[in-house]
Amino acid sequence: MPVPWFLLSLALGRSPVVLSLERLLGSQDTARCSPGLSCHLWDGDLLCLPGSIVSAPGPVLVPTHLQTELVLRCHQETDCDLCVRVAVHLAVHGHWEEAKDEEQFGRAPDSELEEARNDSLQAQVVLSFNSYTTARCVLLEVEVPAALVQPGQSVGSVVFDCFEAALGAEVQIWSYTQPTYQKELNFTQQLPALPWLNVSADGDDVHLVLDVSKEQHFGLSLYWNQVENPTKPWWHRNLTGPQTITLNHTDLVPCLCIQVWPLEPDSVRTSICPFRKDPRAHRNLWRAARLQLLPPRGWRLDAPCSLPAKATLCWQALGGGPCQPLVPPLSQENVTVNKALKFPLLKGHPNLCVQVSNWEKLQLQECLWSDSLGPLKDDMLLVETRGPHDNRSLCALEPSGCTPLLSRASTRAARLGEHLLQDLQSGQCLQLSDDDLGALWACPMNKYTHQRWALVWLACLLFAAVLFLLLLLKKDHVKGWLRFLKEDVHAGAAARGRAALLLYSADDEGFERLVGALASALCQLPLRVAVDLWSRRELSAQGPLAWFHAQRRQTLQEGGVVVLLFSPGAVALCHDWLQDRASAAGAHSPHDAFAASLNCVLPDFLQGRAPGRYVAAYFDSLLRPDAVPALFRAVPVLALPSQLPDFLRALQGPGIPRPGRLADRAEQVSRALQPVLDSCLRPPGTPETGRKKGPEAGDRT
């Protein structure tokens, strides 16, 4: 059927792409070739039957490329059809075989082969054209002079005018030769539907741009193309000339179509639906869809377009969780929108719901309780399945699945299976559906819930009575046990929670090992111990003074304690600082936090801020008690290991453990220190020498 000139002019008249379309007058097909080639179009169409591929006897012409162009075939000035022009590019395939073993048979070179090389090449090229309205097959004869025959080289093209096609059609074109020397070429093209209509997006707006001439009068309608129902008009105008219509992106739905027609009697109307595959349109469709429950047992899905969805009847339990689909479900076919449908039920129930999904996820759900049947009930749904020979089975629908009533599963339905069967037989359950495949029953569970809670309360009261009786009989033992438990909990919490920062002077390697053993033993109590031995990388990166400031601030903020561990070297450093001889600090190791910390520790003692925050200690085998400077006696000064219990009591602070446990911990620390302490002691007879070397070792560090 020819396309009306009005629509074709709309489609092709003002589009810059088609302003230069060539017009062909008349209805006769024609063919033309590139310069140097000759061609002929056979009259009439032929039957397209491509044969099997055969070997080329020598150089042959084969199609290598297809190219199309849109033109207009005009029978009259105002009667034109869209037409597809096809250009077939040709090349030489194959080569002449050389004569072999000619002298073996005593013959001269073949003169016929020489003549064939000087002859022109001829080929029959078939063009096949297919669309949903047209199927044609034409034959073109092409001849190429011998001078242009070069194996593997292109020789030119042959152009066919033309195959008529409809607007918006998808066309398929094949080309091959007879005989067939290679696989046929194929080409697919989608012809423009209405090039005068352009759909563009600008933020939240969608623009329909109609590019037509100023003199053309036409009607334009936007409507919803509903498959199950008549089309529903949405917007209509009579327009003239080019127009731009703006739509909000929320107005788009897949079935929104555009219809155009000339304002004249008995005009042909053309429609397109450009939003069928638009993701925004599909999202808007589900947002616009509404699921309604209709009394007494009906439902309806309202939507502008048909929905590729399925509806399911499901059971919503009182305790929450997903709504469980029921068997048999509602129809699995595409849901009919805007049409009242019936539930396959005898009676309604507030726990029954309808779900609508699109095979990917749940989109809509509506329950009967939200309408007129009241809130959800604590009912158990029994599913009766009927098989051949009057076989029946019952199961209860639970979150884990459908549980057989007389099973040994550890579920609520299995435990109450016999009671539910009795309720069903006595008529206490409400029948919701009944058909050849089975039935649904809703059985109340309120009485079993009340019984369960009554048993729980009774058990609690019995346990409380027994406990009270035991307390009366064992009052003294209970008091002692509670006191012991309270002390143990407090002591453990204090030990675990308190931090301790150890400061010492690195007199020599032996003393450092002794400090390390003390720190490790304190960590087993447990205490949270910080010591520079374990933080050498941070000391190198931050510097001793910055490291000490950070550790001291953190320890005191957490309610911890700073331990000053005196040795001969530490005593000498303190005397130097108290006598303003700060130059000695530069001679110490960059890892010595004690030397760097004295400028912060001494002001705390001078200003009276040390008690409760500092503890002093020394090893009685390495230092005399009176060697500790008097300034530091504002806090406890304890000898190790002889005063270990007092030392641990000072570290652990309030909430100390009972004396027996404290003695055990002191013994544990003493055992850890003794081997290292023995290795630090010099042989008898040289105690003074050992003490004199302490400050010197401290200076070397």
Secondary structure, DSSP 4 states (H G I P E B T S, - for coil): -PPPHHHHHHHHSS-TTTTT--EEESS--EEEE-TT-EEEEPSS--------B---SS-EEEEEEEEEEEEEEEEETTEEEEEEEEEEEEEEE--PPPP-STGGGT----HHHHHHHTSPEEEEEEEEEE-SS-EEEEEEEEEE-GGG--TT-EEEEEEEEEEE--TT-EEEEEEEEESB-SPPEEEEEEPPS-TTEEEEEETTEEEEEE---TT-EEEEEEEE--SSS--EEEEEEEEES-EEEEEEGGG--TTEEEEEEESSTTPPPEEE-TTTT-HHHHHHHHHH-EEEEETTTEEEEE-SS----EEEEEE--TT-SPPEE-SS-S--SPPPTTS-EE-S-SS--TTEEEEEE-SSSEEEEEEGGGTTS-S---EEEEEEEE-GGG-EEEEEEETTEEEETTS--SSHHHHTHHHHHHHHHTT-SEEEEE-SSEEEEEEE-HHHHHHHHHHHHHHHHHHHHHHHHHHHHTHHHHHHHHHHHHHHHHHHHHHHH-EEEEEE----HHHHHHHHHHHHHHHTTT-EEE-GGG-HHHHHHH-HHHHHHHHHHHHHHTT-EEEEEE-HHHHHHHHHHHTT-GGGGGGS-TT-HHHHHHHHHHHHHHTT--TTTEEEEEETTTS-GGGS-GGGGGS-EEEETTTHHHHHHHHH-SSPPPHHHHHHHHHHHHHHHHHHHHHHSPPTT-HHHHHHHHHHHHHH-
